[in-house]
Amino acid sequence: MRTNRVGIFVICLIFLWTISFPSHTYAQFNGVSARNAVLIEQTSGRILYGKLENEPRKIASITKIMTALLAIESGRMDEMVSISNEAVRVEGSAIYLKPGQKVKLKDLVYGLMLRSGNDAATAIAENVGGSVEGFVYLMNKKAEEIGMKNTHFSNPHGLDGDGNHYSSAYDMALLTRYAMNNGMYRKIAGTKSYQSKFWDYPWKNKNKLLTSLYEYSTGGKTGFTKKAGRTLVSTASKEGMDLVAVTLNASSDWQDHMYLFDTAFKNYVPAKIMSKGPIAAVKKEPYKSHVYLKNDFMYPLTEEEKERITVDVNLQKTTTARKDGDIIGKTIIYMDGEAIGERNVFYSKRKLIVTTGMFWNDFKEVFSAMLGVRYDG
């Protein structure tokens, strides 16, 4: 009898642990093969799916996203690079550079991203950073700037090396979100095939999502080492929503990414919660018809989540004279009472004509009854 009681007690503990600490909070997703994964929406940065997304892991050649970004941001893409013996001798995937060869930096970046050339990564590092060590310093400095908290780079290509080279799925998504704001990076990462005048054959991108498997793919980077397993970063866009997916150590990474993208495109829409322009909800003087937003606020939402959004409009009480363009408050957007974003509120001396409501017309009737807009002041 005592054994039965102990068994029942253990089962109850397991049940309570399960409901208190769910494996993840993204019930609409399941069956991802990767050990670590994350899916974020590009504009807002909202995490739509996560699986051990902050765990530091070996990342293999998706490292080269940072290498490409730094090369592009150097502003030297049209400069010629002299290839060193050290670059040629790097093991692993290559674009088969030769010692003493002179190649345009832009071509090296295409070879880096499309063919994952470790020789190209080293040549880029030596040119942009002055040395591999100098470039690694720049990589880690940039990672800190972007907010990559579980990342440390020790080389420009992603080979396992000294074991001190790692990142997390979420950090790599942050990096990719940042990189996708750069037009040159977007172009290169989304290129299916590239012909350099320094080679007599075109380079085909190794990213099969982009070249053949997924019609909404816009780019990304593949990776593999024996210790890291298969790693993949990819981006996709459909009907105004841009997504970034990262998987680490995945046995079925192509399928994982297509599944994550399809599920997100099915369940989420990019909702314009607040529109730039005059804020119609402000009815009190002296701010009525004199306050506005400079930017829309977009956020991916499910149909059910739309009913759980609230907005606070907080304006200063001071009576000092206002100048055109002064920031005089902010709007804070909440879902289930948790802040998901904000926008500054600006003052206009000229009276503004309100031609639309606060929210996108498609959602106006839904939100007008459910959004609590408060005015402080």
N, C-alpha and C positions, 0 to 999 in steps of 0.2 A: 504493500500500500504506500509506504514511504517513497519507494522508487517511482511509483506513478505520479505522486505529488511533485517530486523533483522534476520529472519530465514535463508535466503540465506547466510548472513554474518557468522552466527554460523556454518552452514554446511561447509563453506569454511575453517573456523578455525579448525574444527574437521578433515577435510581432510588433511590440512597442518600439523597438529599435528601428524596424523597417519603416513604420509610419512617421517616426520622428526624424529620421535621416534617410530620405529616399536616395537611391543611387544617382539620380539626376532629376531635374525638375522639368524636363522637356518630354512630356508623355507622348507627344505626337510622333517622336522619333524612336526608332529601335533598330537593333540588328546591325550596328556599325562595326566592321571588323577591326578597326584601328584600336591600338591600345590607348592612344590619345587623339582627341579630335575636337574641333571647334568650328562653328559656322557663325559668321557675323554679317550684319547688314552694313554695307559700305558707308552710307551717308551718316547714319546715326551712331554706328559702332555697336548697336545692340547685339548681344549674344543670343542667337536663336537656338543654339544647341551647344552643349559642352560635355566632354567626357575626359576627366583628368586633364583638363586643358591648361592648367598651370604647373603641371609636373615637368621639371627640367629633364630633357632627354637628348640623346644624340639626334642630329637632324640631317646629316649627309648634305647633299648638294642643294637643298633649298637655301642653304647658306648664301648661295650665289645671288639671291635677291638683294641682299645687302651690298655685295660686291658690285653688282650692276648699278644700284642706286648711287653709290658713292662715285663711281666712274662718271655717271651722267651728271651728277651735281657738281663735279669738278669743272665743268664747262670746257673740257679739253677733248671732246669727242672727235674732232677733226684732226687732232695731232697724230703724228706718226710715232709708233712705239718700236724701239729696238728690242728684239727678243733675246733674252739671256740664256746661258747654258742651264741655269737653275730652273727656269721656267719649263724648258724642254724636258728636263729629267723628272718632273713631277709624275707620280704614278697615276693610274686610273684613266678615266675617260679623257679624250684629247681631241683637239682639232689639228694636231700634227704640225705644230709650229717647228721652225728650224732655227738653230742658233744664228744670230746676226741678221735674221730676216726683219724687215721693217713693215709693220702693219698698222693701219689706222686704228685708233682706240675704239671707234665705233664698231668696226668689224670684229674686234676682240670681244666686245660686249654681246654682239649677236651670236658669236661662237660660244660664249659663256652660257647664254640663256637658252639657245636652241639646241646646242649639242653638248652642253654641260662640260666644256673643256676645262680641265684642271690646269693645263698649261696656260690657257687664256686667263684664268683667274690669277695665276701667279704673275703673269706679265702685266696685268692691270694693276695688281697690288704694288709691284715694283715701280711702275710709272706714276700712279696717283699718290701713293704714300711715301715714295722715296726708297722704300724697302718693304718687305713683307711685314716686318715688325712694326714699322711706322703705319702701314695700312691697317693692321689689326687694331692698333690704338684708335684709329679713326672709326673703325667698325664699332668698337665698344663705346666710344664717345657718342656716336650716332644712336646706338641702341638705348643709351641712357636718356638722350634727348627725346626719343620717341616714347619712352616709358616702358621699355622692355625690362621687366624686373627679374625675370628668371632666365637670363641669357648671359652667356660669356662666349665670345669668339676667340679662337686662337689661330685661325688660318682663314684664307679667303675662299676656300673651295669646299670645305665640309668633310674632308677625310678625317677618320677617327683620331689619328695622331696621339697627342699626349693625354687624352681623356678629359681635358679641360675646355672642350668645345661643345656647347649645349645651348638649347633654347627650349621653349614650351610651345605647344600648339597655339595658345592665345597670343604669345609674344610675336610669333611669326605672322599671325593674322593682323596684329597691330602694324607690323612692318609693312605688310602688303597693302593694307589700307592706306598707309602713308605714301607708299611708292605709287599707288594707283592715281594719286593726285598729280603725278608728274606725267605730262603728255608723252615725253620721249620714252619713259619706262613703259607706259601703256602700249605704245606702238610696238616696241621690241617684244614685250612679253606676249603680245597678241599676234605675232607674225608666224605664219605657218611655214614659210620657206623663204630663205634669204640667199642671194647670190652676191658674193664678194668678188671684186676684181682680182683679189689675191689668190683665189681658188678657181679651179676650172670646173667645179661642180657646185650645185646649190646645197645649202644646209636645210634639212627638214627638221622641224621642231619635234622633239621627243614626247611632247605633251599630247597624248592620243585623244584626250578630251577635246582639245582645240582642233586637231587635224581631222578627226573622223568620228568620235564617239558621241559628242554632245553639242547640239546645235546652238545652245545659248552660252557656250564657253567663250570667254574673252581673253584668256591667258593663264599664266601660272608657271610653275617650275617643278620638275621631277627631282627625285633623289633616291640613292640607294648605296648602302654599305652593308657588309655582313653584320656589323654590330648594331647599326641603326635600323636595319630592315628597310622596307619601302616607305619613303616619305613623299608627300605631295602637297603642294599649295596650288589652288586653282581659283579662278574668278569666273563669275557668270552674271549675265544681265538679261532680264526679261520684263517687259511692260513697266519700265521705269524703276525697277528694283535691282540693285547691284549687290551681289553677294561675294563673300570670301570664305573659302573652306580650307582647312588644314587638317591633314591626318599624319600621324607618326606611327611607324611600325604597324602597317596595315597589310593584311594578306590580300585584300580586294579593294585597293584604293580607288580605282576607276569607278567601281560600283558604289563605293561609299560616297564619293563626291556627287555622282548623279542622283543618288537617293536623297542626300541632304538637300541638294538644290531643288529637286522636284517637290519634295515635301514642303520646303519653305515657300516656293512659288505657289503651291496649292493653298497653303494655309494663311499666308500673310499678304497684306497689300500695303504699299507705301502711302500712309494717310497724311494729308496736309492738315495738321491739327491747328496751326495758326498761320495766317497769311500776312505777308509784308503789307505795310500800308496803315491807314488809320485804325485805331482800336475802337470799334463800335460799342463795346461793353462799358467803357468809361463814360459815365453820365454826369458826374459831379464837376462843378467849377473848382478851380480855374482850368482844369485839364480837359473838359469835354471838347471834342473836336480839335484838340491840340496835341495829341499823343499818337505815336505810330511806331511800328516795327520796321527795321531795315531788311529783315530776312524772314522767310518762311520757316516754320518748324515742321519738319517731316519726320515720321516715325513709323516703322513697320508694325502693323497691328493685325490681329485676327478679328473676325467679325464680333466675337464675344468680348474681346478686350476694348473695343470702341466704347462700350457702355461703362467702362471703369476709369475713364479719363476725367480729371478735373484740372482747372487752371486757376491760379491766383494771380491777380494783377496788383502789384505792390508799388505805390507811388509815394514820393517824398512829401512830407508835410510842410517843409520850409516855404516861406513866402518871399524869399529873395528873388530878384529879377532873373528871368530865364533868357537864355540865348538860343537861337536856332541850333539844333543839333545837340543840345545838352542831354546827357543821360539823366533821367529823372526817376528811374525805377526799373523794375524788371518783372517779367512774367515767368512764373515757375509752373511747369507742366508736371502733373502727378498721374501715376497709375496705381490704384489701390493704396493711395496715401504716400507712395514712395516717389521722390522726385526722379524724373527721367530726362529732364532738360530744362533749359531756360533761355530767354531772349531779353536783351536790354530794351527798355522803353525810352524813346527819344521825344524831345519837345520841339514843336513847331510854333513860331510866333504867328504864322499865317494860319487862319482857320482852315481845317481840312474837311473836304467833303467825303463823307463815308459812302462809298458805292457798294460795298459788300459787307457781310457780317464778319465775325471773327474767324469763322471756319469755312473751309472749302465747301462749296455749294452742295456737293454730293453727300456731305455729312451734316449739313446744317440742321436738318430736322432731327437727326439722331442726337447731336450734341446739344442743341438748344434746350432740350428738356433735361439733360443729364449733367452738363458741365456747370459746376458751381464757380462762378466768377466773382471774386471778392475784391472790393476796393478799400484800401487802407489810406486814410488821410482826410 
